[in-house]
Amino acid sequence: MCTTALSGHMRSQYSKTIADIETDISKLDDEMSRLQTVMGQLAAERQSLERSLEEHHSIVAPIRRFRWKSYRDLHFLGSVYLLFPRGRVQLR
């Protein structure tokens, strides 16, 4: 930049450009703030969906099915034992 004094007209143009740039920076700051809020909301929604996905995966996981199957088998064997106490019937 030249170090000579600016004319009144040039000073006015630079002042207007500075004000325009500051306004644009302020608008961008506002937009960035709004987008950060939106990003936070999206992140929270994503976490909620991830939790839901994990819950649904756990319901259909093979170990879950195995546990329920084992529980049914155990319940069945317990019922058989109640109907036929030890000594009356031998289960093979």
N, CA, C and O atoms as a MOPAC input file, in Angstrom:
PM7 MOZYME 1SCF
protein

 N      0.84300 1    -1.17800 1     0.00000 1
 C      0.00000 1     0.00000 1     0.00000 1
 C      0.88000 1     1.23100 1     0.00000 1
 O      1.91600 1     1.28000 1     0.66300 1
 N      0.46900 1     2.17100 1    -0.71800 1
 C      1.21300 1     3.43900 1    -0.82400 1
 C      1.06100 1     4.21800 1     0.48000 1
 O     -0.01200 1     4.21900 1     1.08300 1
 N      2.12600 1     4.87600 1     0.91300 1
 C      2.09100 1     5.60200 1     2.18500 1
 C      1.68800 1     7.06300 1     2.01600 1
 O      1.64100 1     7.81600 1     2.98900 1
 N      1.40100 1     7.45600 1     0.79100 1
 C      0.98600 1     8.84900 1     0.59200 1
 C     -0.43400 1     9.04300 1     1.08200 1
 O     -1.20000 1     8.08200 1     1.15700 1
 N     -0.79100 1    10.25200 1     1.41200 1
 C     -2.12300 1    10.56900 1     1.92100 1
 C     -3.16300 1    10.31100 1     0.84300 1
 O     -2.95300 1    10.59800 1    -0.33500 1
 N     -4.30500 1     9.75600 1     1.28500 1
 C     -5.38900 1     9.46700 1     0.35300 1
 C     -6.27200 1    10.69000 1     0.18900 1
 O     -6.46800 1    11.46900 1     1.12100 1
 N     -6.79200 1    10.83700 1    -1.00300 1
 C     -7.74500 1    11.93400 1    -1.22300 1
 C     -9.03400 1    11.60300 1    -0.48100 1
 O     -9.26500 1    10.45800 1    -0.09400 1
 N     -9.85000 1    12.59600 1    -0.29400 1
 C    -11.12100 1    12.42100 1     0.39900 1
 C    -11.99900 1    11.38800 1    -0.29400 1
 O    -12.66100 1    10.59500 1     0.37500 1
 N    -12.01500 1    11.38600 1    -1.61000 1
 C    -12.82100 1    10.43500 1    -2.38000 1
 C    -12.30500 1     9.00600 1    -2.18200 1
 O    -13.09000 1     8.08200 1    -1.97200 1
 N    -10.98500 1     8.83100 1    -2.25100 1
 C    -10.39700 1     7.49300 1    -2.07500 1
 C    -10.62100 1     6.99400 1    -0.64500 1
 O    -10.92200 1     5.82000 1    -0.42700 1
 N    -10.47200 1     7.89600 1     0.32000 1
 C    -10.69300 1     7.51900 1     1.71700 1
 C    -12.13800 1     7.05500 1     1.89400 1
 O    -12.39300 1     6.08400 1     2.60700 1
 N    -13.06000 1     7.72300 1     1.26700 1
 C    -14.47700 1     7.36800 1     1.34000 1
 C    -14.71300 1     5.98200 1     0.73100 1
 O    -15.46800 1     5.18000 1     1.28200 1
 N    -14.07200 1     5.70500 1    -0.39600 1
 C    -14.22800 1     4.39600 1    -1.04700 1
 C    -13.66800 1     3.27600 1    -0.15000 1
 O    -14.29500 1     2.22800 1     0.00800 1
 N    -12.48900 1     3.51100 1     0.43100 1
 C    -11.89100 1     2.50500 1     1.30700 1
 C    -12.75700 1     2.27700 1     2.55400 1
 O    -12.92900 1     1.14500 1     3.00500 1
 N    -13.28600 1     3.35500 1     3.09200 1
 C    -14.14400 1     3.23300 1     4.27000 1
 C    -15.39300 1     2.42100 1     3.95800 1
 O    -15.82000 1     1.59500 1     4.76400 1
 N    -15.98000 1     2.65900 1     2.78400 1
 C    -17.15900 1     1.89400 1     2.36100 1
 C    -16.79000 1     0.42700 1     2.16100 1
 O    -17.54300 1    -0.45700 1     2.57000 1
 N    -15.64700 1     0.15600 1     1.53900 1
 C    -15.19800 1    -1.22900 1     1.33300 1
 C    -14.96900 1    -1.92100 1     2.66600 1
 O    -15.35500 1    -3.07700 1     2.84000 1
 N    -14.34800 1    -1.23000 1     3.60500 1
 C    -14.11500 1    -1.79400 1     4.94200 1
 C    -15.44000 1    -2.13300 1     5.60600 1
 O    -15.58600 1    -3.21600 1     6.17300 1
 N    -16.40600 1    -1.22400 1     5.54600 1
 C    -17.72300 1    -1.45200 1     6.15000 1
 C    -18.41700 1    -2.63700 1     5.48600 1
 O    -19.03900 1    -3.45200 1     6.16800 1
 N    -18.31600 1    -2.73800 1     4.15600 1
 C    -18.92800 1    -3.86000 1     3.42800 1
 C    -18.29700 1    -5.19700 1     3.84400 1
 O    -18.99500 1    -6.18800 1     4.05500 1
 N    -16.97400 1    -5.20200 1     3.95600 1
 C    -16.27000 1    -6.43000 1     4.36100 1
 C    -16.66300 1    -6.82700 1     5.78500 1
 O    -16.91400 1    -8.00300 1     6.05100 1
 N    -16.71900 1    -5.85800 1     6.70100 1
 C    -17.11900 1    -6.14600 1     8.07700 1
 C    -18.54300 1    -6.68700 1     8.13000 1
 O    -18.83400 1    -7.59800 1     8.90500 1
 N    -19.43800 1    -6.12700 1     7.30300 1
 C    -20.82100 1    -6.61800 1     7.24200 1
 C    -20.85100 1    -8.05700 1     6.74400 1
 O    -21.56700 1    -8.89500 1     7.29200 1
 N    -20.06400 1    -8.34200 1     5.69300 1
 C    -20.01000 1    -9.70800 1     5.15200 1
 C    -19.46100 1   -10.69300 1     6.18300 1
 O    -19.96700 1   -11.80800 1     6.30900 1
 N    -18.42900 1   -10.28300 1     6.91900 1
 C    -17.86200 1   -11.14200 1     7.96300 1
 C    -18.90000 1   -11.41000 1     9.04300 1
 O    -19.01700 1   -12.53900 1     9.51900 1
 N    -19.64800 1   -10.39700 1     9.43200 1
 C    -20.68600 1   -10.55200 1    10.44900 1
 C    -21.77100 1   -11.51800 1     9.96700 1
 O    -22.23500 1   -12.36700 1    10.72900 1
 N    -22.17300 1   -11.38500 1     8.69700 1
 C    -23.17700 1   -12.29500 1     8.12700 1
 C    -22.66600 1   -13.73900 1     8.12600 1
 O    -23.40000 1   -14.67100 1     8.45400 1
 N    -21.39500 1   -13.90500 1     7.75300 1
 C    -20.81400 1   -15.24900 1     7.74500 1
 C    -20.72900 1   -15.83000 1     9.15700 1
 O    -20.97700 1   -17.02000 1     9.35400 1
 N    -20.37900 1   -14.99400 1    10.14100 1
 C    -20.34900 1   -15.45700 1    11.53000 1
 C    -21.72900 1   -15.92900 1    11.98100 1
 O    -21.86200 1   -16.97000 1    12.62500 1
 N    -22.76400 1   -15.14300 1    11.63000 1
 C    -24.13300 1   -15.52500 1    11.97700 1
 C    -24.51600 1   -16.84700 1    11.31600 1
 O    -25.11200 1   -17.71400 1    11.95700 1
 N    -24.17900 1   -17.00200 1    10.04600 1
 C    -24.50400 1   -18.23600 1     9.32800 1
 C    -23.75100 1   -19.42800 1     9.91300 1
 O    -24.31100 1   -20.51700 1    10.04300 1
 N    -22.48800 1   -19.22200 1    10.26300 1
 C    -21.70400 1   -20.29900 1    10.87100 1
 C    -22.29600 1   -20.70500 1    12.21900 1
 O    -22.32900 1   -21.89000 1    12.54900 1
 N    -22.75600 1   -19.74500 1    12.98500 1
 C    -23.38700 1   -20.03700 1    14.26800 1
 C    -24.66600 1   -20.83800 1    14.06200 1
 O    -24.92300 1   -21.80700 1    14.77700 1
 N    -25.46600 1   -20.42800 1    13.07900 1
 C    -26.70000 1   -21.14900 1    12.77600 1
 C    -26.39000 1   -22.58100 1    12.34300 1
 O    -27.06500 1   -23.52000 1    12.76400 1
 N    -25.37700 1   -22.74300 1    11.50800 1
 C    -25.00000 1   -24.06900 1    11.03000 1
 C    -24.45200 1   -24.94100 1    12.16200 1
 O    -24.67400 1   -26.15100 1    12.17200 1
 N    -23.73900 1   -24.33400 1    13.11500 1
 C    -23.26800 1   -25.10300 1    14.26500 1
 C    -24.43900 1   -25.62800 1    15.08100 1
 O    -24.40600 1   -26.75600 1    15.57400 1
 N    -25.47700 1   -24.80600 1    15.22200 1
 C    -26.67800 1   -25.25200 1    15.92600 1
 C    -27.31900 1   -26.41900 1    15.19100 1
 O    -27.69000 1   -27.42100 1    15.80200 1
 N    -27.44700 1   -26.28200 1    13.87200 1
 C    -28.03000 1   -27.35500 1    13.05600 1
 C    -27.17400 1   -28.61700 1    13.16300 1
 O    -27.70900 1   -29.71900 1    13.28500 1
 N    -25.85000 1   -28.46500 1    13.11900 1
 C    -24.95700 1   -29.62100 1    13.23000 1
 C    -25.13400 1   -30.31500 1    14.58600 1
 O    -25.10300 1   -31.54300 1    14.66100 1
 N    -25.31500 1   -29.54600 1    15.63600 1
 C    -25.55900 1   -30.13200 1    16.95400 1
 C    -26.84900 1   -30.92500 1    16.97800 1
 O    -26.90000 1   -32.02000 1    17.53800 1
 N    -27.89500 1   -30.37700 1    16.37200 1
 C    -29.17400 1   -31.08000 1    16.30200 1
 C    -29.05000 1   -32.35800 1    15.48400 1
 O    -29.59300 1   -33.39600 1    15.86300 1
 N    -28.34000 1   -32.28800 1    14.36700 1
 C    -28.13800 1   -33.47000 1    13.53000 1
 C    -27.31300 1   -34.53000 1    14.25200 1
 O    -27.59100 1   -35.72300 1    14.12900 1
 N    -26.30800 1   -34.10400 1    14.99600 1
 C    -25.48400 1   -35.04800 1    15.75500 1
 C    -26.32600 1   -35.75500 1    16.82400 1
 O    -26.18500 1   -36.96000 1    17.03000 1
 N    -27.19600 1   -35.00700 1    17.49700 1
 C    -28.06500 1   -35.60200 1    18.51500 1
 C    -29.03000 1   -36.59400 1    17.87700 1
 O    -29.26800 1   -37.67100 1    18.42500 1
 N    -29.58100 1   -36.24000 1    16.73100 1
 C    -30.49700 1   -37.14100 1    16.02700 1
 C    -29.76300 1   -38.40600 1    15.57700 1
 O    -30.31200 1   -39.50700 1    15.63700 1
 N    -28.51100 1   -38.23600 1    15.12500 1
 C    -27.71300 1   -39.38800 1    14.68600 1
 C    -27.43200 1   -40.32100 1    15.86700 1
 O    -27.52300 1   -41.54000 1    15.72700 1
 N    -27.09200 1   -39.75600 1    17.02200 1
 C    -26.83700 1   -40.57600 1    18.20400 1
 C    -28.08300 1   -41.35300 1    18.60500 1
 O    -28.00600 1   -42.52100 1    18.98700 1
 N    -29.22900 1   -40.69200 1    18.51400 1
 C    -30.48900 1   -41.36200 1    18.83700 1
 C    -30.73800 1   -42.53000 1    17.88400 1
 O    -31.14200 1   -43.61200 1    18.31000 1
 N    -30.49400 1   -42.30600 1    16.59900 1
 C    -30.66100 1   -43.38200 1    15.62200 1
 C    -29.67000 1   -44.51200 1    15.85200 1
 O    -30.01800 1   -45.68100 1    15.68600 1
 N    -28.43600 1   -44.18200 1    16.23400 1
 C    -27.44100 1   -45.21200 1    16.52100 1
 C    -27.87300 1   -46.06600 1    17.71200 1
 O    -27.72800 1   -47.28900 1    17.68600 1
 N    -28.40700 1   -45.42000 1    18.76300 1
 C    -28.89500 1   -46.17400 1    19.92200 1
 C    -30.03700 1   -47.09200 1    19.51400 1
 O    -30.09000 1   -48.25100 1    19.92600 1
 N    -30.94700 1   -46.57200 1    18.70700 1
 C    -32.06800 1   -47.36900 1    18.24300 1
 C    -31.58800 1   -48.55300 1    17.40400 1
 O    -32.10100 1   -49.66500 1    17.52900 1
 N    -30.60800 1   -48.30200 1    16.56000 1
 C    -30.04800 1   -49.36500 1    15.72700 1
 C    -29.41200 1   -50.44700 1    16.59500 1
 O    -29.61500 1   -51.63600 1    16.34700 1
 N    -28.64700 1   -50.04900 1    17.60700 1
 C    -28.02700 1   -51.02200 1    18.50900 1
 C    -29.08300 1   -51.84900 1    19.22500 1
 O    -28.93200 1   -53.06200 1    19.36800 1
 N    -30.15300 1   -51.19800 1    19.67800 1
 C    -31.22700 1   -51.91900 1    20.35700 1
 C    -31.86700 1   -52.93800 1    19.41900 1
 O    -32.12100 1   -54.07700 1    19.81100 1
 N    -32.12200 1   -52.53100 1    18.19500 1
 C    -32.73500 1   -53.44200 1    17.23100 1
 C    -31.78900 1   -54.58600 1    16.86200 1
 O    -32.22500 1   -55.72500 1    16.69700 1
 N    -30.48800 1   -54.27900 1    16.73300 1
 C    -29.51200 1   -55.33700 1    16.46100 1
 C    -29.47300 1   -56.33500 1    17.61400 1
 O    -29.37700 1   -57.54200 1    17.39200 1
 N    -29.54700 1   -55.82800 1    18.84700 1
 C    -29.46300 1   -56.72000 1    19.99400 1
 C    -30.67400 1   -57.64100 1    20.08000 1
 O    -30.57400 1   -58.75700 1    20.59100 1
 N    -31.80700 1   -57.18000 1    19.58300 1
 C    -33.01400 1   -58.01400 1    19.61400 1
 C    -32.89300 1   -59.18800 1    18.65500 1
 O    -33.33900 1   -60.29200 1    18.96900 1
 N    -32.30100 1   -58.96600 1    17.50500 1
 C    -32.21300 1   -60.03400 1    16.50000 1
 C    -30.85800 1   -60.73500 1    16.50900 1
 O    -30.61700 1   -61.59600 1    15.66300 1
 N    -29.97700 1   -60.39700 1    17.42700 1
 C    -28.66200 1   -61.02900 1    17.48800 1
 C    -28.80400 1   -62.51100 1    17.81000 1
 O    -29.69500 1   -62.89100 1    18.57000 1
 N    -27.94300 1   -63.35400 1    17.24400 1
 C    -28.03100 1   -64.80000 1    17.50100 1
 C    -27.97700 1   -65.15100 1    18.98400 1
 O    -28.67700 1   -66.06500 1    19.41900 1
 N    -27.16700 1   -64.45000 1    19.76600 1
 C    -27.07300 1   -64.76000 1    21.19100 1
 C    -28.40200 1   -64.49000 1    21.88000 1
 O    -28.77500 1   -65.21000 1    22.80600 1
 N    -29.11600 1   -63.46700 1    21.44200 1
 C    -30.42700 1   -63.16600 1    22.03000 1
 C    -31.40000 1   -64.29700 1    21.70800 1
 O    -32.15100 1   -64.74500 1    22.57400 1
 N    -31.38200 1   -64.75400 1    20.45500 1
 C    -32.26600 1   -65.86100 1    20.07900 1
 C    -31.87700 1   -67.11300 1    20.84900 1
 O    -32.74700 1   -67.87600 1    21.26700 1
 N    -30.58800 1   -67.33300 1    21.04100 1
 C    -30.13600 1   -68.50100 1    21.77800 1
 C    -30.62000 1   -68.45200 1    23.22300 1
 O    -31.06200 1   -69.46200 1    23.77100 1
 N    -30.53600 1   -67.30100 1    23.82200 1
 C    -30.98300 1   -67.17400 1    25.21000 1
 C    -32.47200 1   -67.47200 1    25.33000 1
 O    -32.89500 1   -68.18900 1    26.23700 1
 N    -33.25400 1   -66.93100 1    24.43000 1
 C    -34.69500 1   -67.18400 1    24.50400 1
 C    -34.98200 1   -68.64700 1    24.23800 1
 O    -35.84000 1   -69.23300 1    24.89800 1
 N    -34.28900 1   -69.25000 1    23.29100 1
 C    -34.48400 1   -70.66100 1    23.00700 1
 C    -34.10300 1   -71.47100 1    24.24300 1
 O    -34.82800 1   -72.38700 1    24.62900 1
 N    -32.98400 1   -71.14500 1    24.86100 1
 C    -32.55200 1   -71.86100 1    26.06300 1
 C    -33.56600 1   -71.68900 1    27.18400 1
 O    -33.84800 1   -72.63300 1    27.92200 1
 N    -34.10900 1   -70.49300 1    27.31000 1
 C    -35.11900 1   -70.24300 1    28.34000 1
 C    -36.35000 1   -71.11600 1    28.09400 1
 O    -36.89700 1   -71.70500 1    29.02600 1
 N    -36.78000 1   -71.19500 1    26.83500 1
 C    -37.94200 1   -72.03900 1    26.51300 1
 C    -37.63000 1   -73.50600 1    26.81600 1
 O    -38.47000 1   -74.22000 1    27.36400 1
 N    -36.41900 1   -73.95500 1    26.45900 1
 C    -36.03300 1   -75.33500 1    26.73900 1
 C    -36.02300 1   -75.59300 1    28.23800 1
 O    -36.52300 1   -76.61600 1    28.70700 1
 N    -35.45100 1   -74.65500 1    28.98500 1
 C    -35.39200 1   -74.80200 1    30.43200 1
 C    -36.79600 1   -74.81700 1    31.02500 1
 O    -37.08500 1   -75.61000 1    31.92100 1
 N    -37.65500 1   -73.95600 1    30.53700 1
 C    -39.03400 1   -73.91300 1    31.01000 1
 C    -39.73500 1   -75.23900 1    30.70300 1
 O    -40.46400 1   -75.76800 1    31.54200 1
 N    -39.51300 1   -75.76700 1    29.50800 1
 C    -40.11600 1   -77.04100 1    29.11600 1
 C    -39.62800 1   -78.16100 1    30.03200 1
 O    -40.42500 1   -78.96200 1    30.52100 1
 N    -38.30100 1   -78.21300 1    30.26300 1
 C    -37.76300 1   -79.27000 1    31.12000 1
 C    -38.27500 1   -79.13700 1    32.55200 1
 O    -38.54200 1   -80.13700 1    33.22000 1
 N    -38.41100 1   -77.88600 1    33.02100 1
 C    -38.97000 1   -77.68000 1    34.35400 1
 C    -40.40300 1   -78.15900 1    34.43700 1
 O    -40.80100 1   -78.74200 1    35.44600 1
 N    -41.18300 1   -77.92500 1    33.40200 1
 C    -42.57600 1   -78.38400 1    33.35800 1
 C    -42.63100 1   -79.90100 1    33.36300 1
 O    -43.45700 1   -80.50100 1    34.05100 1
 N    -41.74000 1   -80.52200 1    32.58500 1
 C    -41.69500 1   -81.98400 1    32.53800 1
 C    -41.35800 1   -82.53100 1    33.92200 1
 O    -41.95700 1   -83.50700 1    34.37200 1
 N    -40.39600 1   -81.89700 1    34.59400 1
 C    -40.00500 1   -82.35200 1    35.92000 1
 C    -41.16700 1   -82.23400 1    36.90600 1
 O    -41.36000 1   -83.11500 1    37.74500 1
 N    -41.94400 1   -81.14700 1    36.80900 1
 C    -43.09300 1   -80.98600 1    37.70300 1
 C    -44.15200 1   -82.04600 1    37.43700 1
 O    -44.79700 1   -82.54100 1    38.36200 1
 N    -44.32300 1   -82.38800 1    36.16800 1
 C    -45.31600 1   -83.41600 1    35.82700 1
 C    -44.83700 1   -84.81400 1    36.19100 1
 O    -45.62500 1   -85.66500 1    36.60300 1
 N    -43.54900 1   -85.03700 1    36.03500 1
 C    -42.98100 1   -86.36200 1    36.29100 1
 C    -41.80100 1   -86.22700 1    37.24400 1
 O    -40.65600 1   -86.17100 1    36.79500 1
 N    -42.05300 1   -86.17300 1    38.54900 1
 C    -40.96300 1   -86.01400 1    39.50400 1
 C    -39.91000 1   -87.11500 1    39.33800 1
 O    -40.19100 1   -88.18400 1    38.79600 1
 N    -38.72900 1   -86.84200 1    39.80100 1
 C    -37.59300 1   -87.75400 1    39.67600 1
 C    -37.94900 1   -89.14400 1    40.21900 1
 O    -38.56400 1   -89.27700 1    41.27700 1
 N    -37.55400 1   -90.15200 1    39.48100 1
 C    -37.79800 1   -91.50800 1    39.90700 1
 C    -38.91200 1   -92.18100 1    39.14900 1
 O    -38.88900 1   -93.40000 1    38.97900 1
 N    -39.89600 1   -91.42000 1    38.68500 1
 C    -41.01400 1   -92.03800 1    37.95800 1
 C    -40.68800 1   -92.25900 1    36.48700 1
 O    -41.01500 1   -93.30700 1    35.93000 1
 N    -40.05800 1   -91.29700 1    35.86400 1
 C    -39.77000 1   -91.37600 1    34.43700 1
 C    -38.32700 1   -91.00800 1    34.21100 1
 O    -37.82700 1   -90.05700 1    34.81200 1
 N    -37.65500 1   -91.73600 1    33.36300 1
 C    -36.28300 1   -91.39500 1    33.01900 1
 C    -36.29400 1   -90.64200 1    31.67500 1
 O    -36.84600 1   -91.13100 1    30.68900 1
 N    -35.69400 1   -89.48100 1    31.64900 1
 C    -35.59000 1   -88.71100 1    30.41400 1
 C    -34.27700 1   -89.03400 1    29.75100 1
 O    -33.23600 1   -89.02200 1    30.40700 1
 N    -34.29900 1   -89.31900 1    28.47900 1
 C    -33.06000 1   -89.61600 1    27.75600 1
 C    -32.75000 1   -88.53200 1    26.79500 1
 O    -31.74200 1   -88.60100 1    26.09100 1

